[in-house]
Amino acid sequence: MDIVADPQVETEEKEIDPQKEKEVFSFPDLVSREFLAIILACVVLCIWSLAQNAPLKAIADPNWTENPAKAPWYFVGLQEVLVYFDPWIAGVMIPLLIIFGLMAIPFLDPNPAGVGEYNFRDRKFSVSLFMLGFTLWFVLILFGQFLRGPNWQFYWPWEDWGVQKKAEQQLVNFSTLWGYLSVAVYFIVGLGLPALLKPSFYKQLGLRRHLISWILILLMFAVIVKIFLRIAFHVKYILVTPYFSI
């Protein structure tokens, strides 16, 4: 007896999920490419290290202090942050916030779009925000490495380091009242405005994720604001308290 296939079943079997069509196994498809990329990076670094001389300076002299004394380039950004904040904020709190903020991203972002893919289209806001913070760190490194001259004074690229600059102009602080008001308005507006402008985004995150996410984002932007105020208006601290100053 012949068995007649149901045409509806055949049609369903032929239909392929377009999402599954784009998916590949991490091994060996992704791992093999990453392995080749690591080998290529190692080869480039080996050739570069053999072709380039390491810039060694003179033997340390205890009777002479280098001016300006700078950390290795990868720590110069942290040294630059010390100009704008108290040492314990610049050296402890900001690095910890960066580390914990990056660790928290998978728990704070519930958006499934673009997972396992490398594209800008599905995550415009997230990718832009991450690249802003990533670029900011290298901007701080460039500031410290190339724009900080003797006595850690700020020199524009066209200014000569041989010309001694006078001490930085008298720095000013916000009054206590204006300091508290500025910080309060900054965080109230920063936390409330995204929820009003993008209610769907707020509902997707929920209250707790929304607060944690935007507090971290606002703290990152606060570093940019503080740098701008220091360079443009010679503002040392926005808020001065007996325990900390920002």
LINGI-V585053 format. One line per field, one symbol per residue. phi: phi as a letter, one per 30 degrees, with the letter a starting at -180 (. if undefined). psi: psi as a letter, one per 40 degrees, with the letter a starting at -180 (. if undefined). burial: I if it has 16 or more other ideal C-beta (glycine too) atoms within 10 Angstrom, else O. A space follows every 50 residues. Layout:
phi->???
psi->???
burial->???
This chain:
phi->.dccdddddddddddcdddddddbddbceddddddddddddddddddddd dcddddcddecdcbcdbddcdeedcddddddddcbeedddcbddeddddd ddddeddccddddidibbbcddbedddddddddddeddddddeddcccce hhddcdedccddddddeeeedbcddedddddddddedddddddddddbed dddddiddddddddddddddddddddddddddbhcdbdbcbdcabb
psi->hihhihddddddddhhhddddeiiidhedddddddddddddddddddddd ehhhghaiihheehhhhihiiideeddddddddeiiddddeddddddddd dddeddddheheheheigiddefddddddddddddddddddddddeehai ffihhideihedhhiiiiihiiiiiddddddddddddddddddddddgdd dddddiddddddddddddddddddddddddddefhdhdhhiedih.
burial->OOOOOOOOOOOOOOOOOOOOOOOOOOOOOOOOOOOOOOOOOOOOOOOOOO OOOOOOOOOOOOOOOOOOOOOOOOOIIIIIIOIIIOOOIIOOOIOOIOOO IOOOOOOIOOOOOOOOOOOOOOIOOOOOIOOOIOOIOOOIIOIIIOOIIO OIIOOOOOOOOOOOOOOOOOOOOIOOOOIOOOOOOOOOOIIOOIIOOOOO OIOOIOOOIIOOIIOIIIIIOIIOOIIOIIOOOOIIIIIOOOOOOI
